[in-house]
Amino acid sequence: MSEIARQLPSVTHPKSVVATVKAHSAPLFGMLGIMWIVALVNALPFPDLNHYGIRPRSMPGLLGIVFAPFLHLGFAHLAANSVPFLVLGGIVMLGGRKVFWSVTLFVILLGGLGVWLLAGKYTNHIGASGLIFGYLGFLLARGFVERSWIWILVALLILAGYGSLLWGVLPQHAGISWQSHLFGFLAGVGAARLLFSSQRRVIGGRTALEDAN
C-alpha cells in the first residue's frame, strides 16, 4: 500500500498555488510601489530626486544607472510605464524569480551603462522604460534562443500586443530617451542569450511553481 502511495503523482494544493502567486507578484508590485513612493516624494517642493538620473560620462551620473528606473517626470510618466512594467515583467516572472531578478539586474546595469557611455553629454535619463524595453527584448529573444515553441508563441503574442513599442528604439521625439530604450532592449536580448543558450540550460525551463519549491 505504501509502495502505491509513493508512485502517485503529487497534487499541488490550492493554498500553495496562491502562496506562489503572492510570492512571485511581490517583487513586481514592490518595485512599482517604490517608483510611486519616489514620485510622491518628488512631488514635494523641496527634493529634486530626478537629479540622480543617468548623466552620461559624469562620475555622479554613474549612480543614476541604479536610480534611474525608479525616477519619473511626474505621475503621468509613471502611469504610462506602470502597466507595461507589470505585464512584461509579470511574463518574465513566469520563468521563475531567479530569471526575473537576473534579467532585471542585467538590464538595469548593462543597459544603463550603455546609456552612460554613449548618450549625449549634458543630458539626464530617467524612467523605467529602459527596463520595460529590456523585458521586451528578453521575451522576444527567449523562445528562439531556448528553442522553445511555447516561448516563441509568447513572443508572437507580445509582438501583437506591444510590437509598436519597438519604434521607441529610434530617435523620434525630443526629450524621450531612445538610448534607454535601445540599450535596455539590447541588454534584454543579451540576458536571454546568457541565460538560455545551449551551454547554459540550468535556469531554462523552470516555471514559477518549480522555482518556488
C-alpha positions, 0 to 999 in steps of 0.5 A: 500500500505504501509502495502505491502511495509513493508512485502517485503523482503529487497534487499541488494544493490550492493554498500553495498555488496562491502562496506562489502567486503572492510570492512571485507578484511581490517583487513586481508590485514592490518595485512599482510601489517604490517608483510611486513612493519616489514620485510622491516624494518628488512631488514635494517642493523641496527634493529634486530626486530626478537629479540622480538620473543617468548623466552620461560620462559624469562620475555622479551620473554613474549612480543614476544607472541604479536610480534611474528606473525608479525616477519619473517626470511626474505621475503621468510618466509613471502611469504610462510605464506602470502597466507595461512594467507589470505585464512584461515583467509579470511574463518574465516572472513566469520563468521563475524569480531567479530569471526575473531578478537576473534579467532585471539586474542585467538590464538595469546595469548593462543597459544603463551603462550603455546609456552612460557611455554613449548618450549625449553629454549634458543630458539626464535619463530617467524612467523605467522604460529602459527596463520595460524595453529590456523585458521586451527584448528578453521575451522576444529573444527567449523562445528562439534562443531556448528553442522553445515553441511555447516561448516563441508563441509568447513572443508572437503574442507580445509582438501583437500586443506591444510590437509598436513599442519597438519604434521607441528604439529610434530617435523620434521625439525630443526629450524621450530617451531612445538610448534607454530604450535601445540599450535596455532592449539590447541588454534584454536580448543579451540576458536571454542569450546568457541565460538560455543558450545551449551551454547554459540550460540550468535556469531554462525551463523552470516555471514559477511553481518549480522555482518556488519549491 
